[in-house]
């Protein structure tokens, strides 16, 4: 039998979230946030370095492709074809057309490596243009009716690390 006074039911002390649990959760969340914030500069550095490397690769690929295309168009029958073994320069004429009996040749073109300025220079009609800088090496090696072209370009990342792109390929010459 109960009297008119109601007894309070005791709640289970294990139910609900207490202050200690909240403090621990905030501490863990804070630790994770600090770790993520500390990693952001490293991610930015990696992005910056990869962007610089991609730019270097694109630049190397562009000049390499242009040189190889022009060399392929010239072929070994070019009147000014000059290519000593393992040279750092190549001279040729591009075929500009042909009639039934003879080919018509354009002005001579020379690609050369300037080791002092670390540049690749294209000369045609007496006019020289630097087509690429930061070049570490450029070689042209005859291999039968092919030419092996090797190009190495190097730039520096924001943190002073060297970023190098190396391209090498055989150009099948037109006869």
Secondary structure as UniProt FT lines:
FT   TURN            13..14
FT   HELIX           19..74
FT   TURN            76..77
FT   TURN            79..80
FT   TURN            85..86
FT   STRAND          89..98
FT   STRAND          103..114
FT   TURN            115..118
FT   STRAND          119..124
FT   TURN            125..126
FT   STRAND          127..132
FT   STRAND          135..143
FT   TURN            144..145
FT   STRAND          146..156
FT   TURN            158..159
FT   STRAND          162..172
//
